[in-house]
Amino acid sequence: MKRSGAGPTGQGDPIAEQLSTIARSVAYVAMHAAELTNEDLATKVEFLERLGLSRADCARILETTVDSLRVLMKRRARAASPRRSRRARD
């Protein structure tokens, strides 16, 4: 029985890898078609994640690291939190 994922040689299913590459390429083109080239990085990440890409794939497309995207999105969520704005008023 054939297993999916990486085998003992560290290589996964070549068709799945090719489809993943095609999906990332289409997402990159869609991002440019949606005219997000001048938007901030967090907006691009949200767009790509809504297309179904993982944060690791988003990081590759946007030429950054997964950790930097994690911190960026955490800061954005914190800034948008109504709880934070209430504290600022007190």
C-alpha atoms as one frame of an Amber mdcrd trajectory, in Angstrom:
protein
   0.000   0.000   0.000   1.347   3.419  -0.961   1.574   6.074   1.754   1.219
   9.778   1.162   3.811  12.233   2.409   7.548  11.902   2.583   9.075   8.494
   2.282  12.361   7.193   3.644  14.307   9.195   1.055  12.605  12.426   2.179
  10.667  12.844  -1.059   6.895  12.974  -1.213   4.505  12.284  -4.035   5.848
  14.155  -7.098   2.356  14.885  -8.429   1.282  16.385  -5.101   4.417  18.535
  -5.075   3.717  19.743  -8.613   0.101  20.549  -7.751   1.263  22.461  -4.689
   3.661  24.490  -6.827   0.894  25.241  -9.324  -1.463  26.300  -6.502   1.144
  28.684  -5.070   1.741  30.131  -8.540  -1.959  30.702  -9.136  -2.279  32.344
  -5.708   0.624  34.668  -6.544  -1.023  35.676  -9.829  -4.398  36.112  -8.091
  -2.800  38.404  -5.519  -1.439  40.621  -8.275  -4.716  40.484 -10.212  -6.544
  41.632  -7.070  -4.244  44.663  -7.073  -2.784  43.906  -3.662   0.769  44.761
  -4.669   0.676  48.082  -2.789  -1.145  46.743   0.276   0.505  45.962   3.590
   1.888  42.504   4.268  -0.912  41.490   6.655  -3.559  42.154   3.996  -1.655
  39.964   1.537  -1.360  37.166   4.110  -5.094  37.275   4.847  -5.871  37.134
   1.121  -3.564  34.173   0.506  -4.849  32.295   3.553  -8.433  32.786   2.351
  -7.341  31.123  -0.891  -6.355  28.095   1.182  -2.593  28.489   1.406  -0.771
  27.608   4.576   1.181  30.254   6.416   4.399  28.542   5.267   3.325  28.884
   1.633   2.384  32.530   2.252   5.831  33.144   3.689   7.489  31.625   0.613
   5.385  33.703  -1.764   5.935  36.920   0.192   9.645  36.185   0.700   9.600
  36.262   4.492   9.550  33.773   7.369   6.674  31.963   9.008   7.617  33.432
  12.390   7.514  36.997  11.117   4.048  36.389   9.645   2.887  34.850  12.922
   4.032  37.910  14.885   2.574  40.296  12.299  -0.838  38.641  12.359  -0.833
  38.484  16.178  -0.095  42.216  16.379  -2.809  42.975  13.840  -5.367  40.914
  15.764  -4.390  42.644  18.993  -4.704  46.089  17.418  -8.171  45.247  16.081
  -9.365  43.908  19.413 -12.114  46.060  20.980 -10.720  45.116  24.381  -7.489
  46.944  23.647  -9.240  50.137  22.607 -11.311  50.081  25.805  -8.129  49.902
  27.897  -6.657  52.853  26.055  -9.674  55.008  26.982  -9.500  54.179  30.724
